[in-house]
Amino acid sequence: MIRLSQITKTYNARKPGAFHALRQIDLEIAPNRITVFRGPSGSGKTTLLSIIGCMSRPTSGRIWLNGRETTGLPERFSARIRRETFGFVFQNYNLIRGLTTLENTMIPACPTGRPHRQVKARAISLLEKLGIGEKAARPVTSLSGGEQQRAAIARALINDPQIIIADEPTAHLDTALARAFMAIAADLKARGKTLLIASHDPLVFDDRAVSRVIALRDGKVTPEAAP
Ligand SMILES: Nc1ncnc2c1ncn2[C@@H]1O[C@H](COP(=O)(O)OP(=O)(O)OP(=O)(O)O)[C@@H](O)[C@H]1O
């Protein structure tokens, strides 16, 4: 369970360009479900996901993850929660040019100290499951858009996270690949994972595996979607 209480985020706080990206968000998000955040560009989806994923801090408000408060923790604890609990699929995938698909997949495991051989075996197994096993040794830049997205999913799963955060995961994909992404999401949910997805793609929020759609506008949860 993820609980948010009165979360606000103000960029450039106390400066002339101050911008309120999130305003008093109260939410409870159930585990083992797919929850989609939808809303127009600039409504605060990315900001909210990055705060939930301990990648950035709210200006005010509190967050609990499985009953444990994550707000206000020193960075080394936040980094540990981020590494152990979350897997991230970014909109532009954020794959590292100059590295192979396999190397990209293994990166989040580096700080965990797990044996290289074990991590490599898991990375290869994930790439195979996602249908790009034969691309493991290729430079990641040689992969197609859909293949890069699957490499990004493999990387998000390398540490076997409980919660997968995906920001506009289908933005660069055609219909077939967007459906393929949702099939992977449904499979992860069936295996007990929690998925938080920001999207304005109907192929995502209308998918039957999605348990809940939370609509954001101007940094607020719109009333009809409030808990
Ligand atoms: N670092 C920043 N500094 C100042 N303003 C920011 C910063 N990051 C985001 N914003 C602003 O906060 C608002 C919310 O941004 P956010 O990226 O969370 O929206 P979004 O709903 O994810 O949009 P999109 O669908 O376009 O990705 C936007 O108006 C954006 O310009």
The ligand as a Tripos MOL2 file, in Angstrom:
@<TRIPOS>MOLECULE
LIG
   31    33     1     0     0
SMALL
NO_CHARGES

@<TRIPOS>ATOM
      1 N1         12.2040   21.1100  -12.7070 N.pl3     1 LIG1
      2 C1         11.1220   21.8690  -12.9600 C.ar      1 LIG1
      3 N2         11.1600   23.2050  -12.7650 N.ar      1 LIG1
      4 C2         10.0730   23.9740  -12.9880 C.ar      1 LIG1
      5 N3          8.8880   23.4970  -13.4160 N.ar      1 LIG1
      6 C3          8.7990   22.1820  -13.6250 C.ar      1 LIG1
      7 C4          9.9040   21.2950  -13.4080 C.ar      1 LIG1
      8 N4          9.5160   20.0220  -13.7060 N.ar      1 LIG1
      9 C5          8.2160   20.1190  -14.0930 C.ar      1 LIG1
     10 N5          7.7930   21.4110  -14.0340 N.ar      1 LIG1
     11 C6          6.4480   21.9040  -14.3750 C.3       1 LIG1
     12 O1          5.5270   21.2230  -13.5310 O.3       1 LIG1
     13 C7          4.3450   20.9000  -14.2750 C.3       1 LIG1
     14 C8          4.0580   19.4190  -14.1520 C.3       1 LIG1
     15 O2          5.0620   18.7260  -14.8880 O.3       1 LIG1
     16 P1          5.0060   17.1430  -15.0820 P.3       1 LIG1
     17 O3          6.1950   16.7880  -15.9170 O.co2     1 LIG1
     18 O4          4.8470   16.5060  -13.7680 O.co2     1 LIG1
     19 O5          3.6560   16.9810  -15.9230 O.3       1 LIG1
     20 P2          3.1160   15.7220  -16.7390 P.3       1 LIG1
     21 O6          1.6620   15.6150  -16.4160 O.co2     1 LIG1
     22 O7          3.9680   14.5360  -16.4960 O.co2     1 LIG1
     23 O8          3.2920   16.2270  -18.2340 O.3       1 LIG1
     24 P3          3.6070   15.3990  -19.5920 P.3       1 LIG1
     25 O9          2.3610   14.5930  -19.8630 O.co2     1 LIG1
     26 O10         3.8210   16.4850  -20.6000 O.co2     1 LIG1
     27 O11         4.8290   14.5510  -19.3450 O.co2     1 LIG1
     28 C9          4.5820   21.3710  -15.7000 C.3       1 LIG1
     29 O12         3.9280   22.6260  -15.8890 O.3       1 LIG1
     30 C10         6.0690   21.5240  -15.7920 C.3       1 LIG1
     31 O13         6.4250   22.5630  -16.6830 O.3       1 LIG1
@<TRIPOS>BOND
     1     1     2 1
     2     2     3 ar
     3     2     7 ar
     4     3     4 ar
     5     4     5 ar
     6     5     6 ar
     7     6     7 ar
     8     6    10 ar
     9     7     8 ar
    10     8     9 ar
    11     9    10 ar
    12    10    11 1
    13    11    12 1
    14    11    30 1
    15    12    13 1
    16    13    14 1
    17    13    28 1
    18    14    15 1
    19    15    16 1
    20    16    17 2
    21    16    18 1
    22    16    19 1
    23    19    20 1
    24    20    21 2
    25    20    22 1
    26    20    23 1
    27    23    24 1
    28    24    25 2
    29    24    26 1
    30    24    27 1
    31    28    29 1
    32    28    30 1
    33    30    31 1
@<TRIPOS>SUBSTRUCTURE
     1 LIG1         1 GROUP 0 **** ****
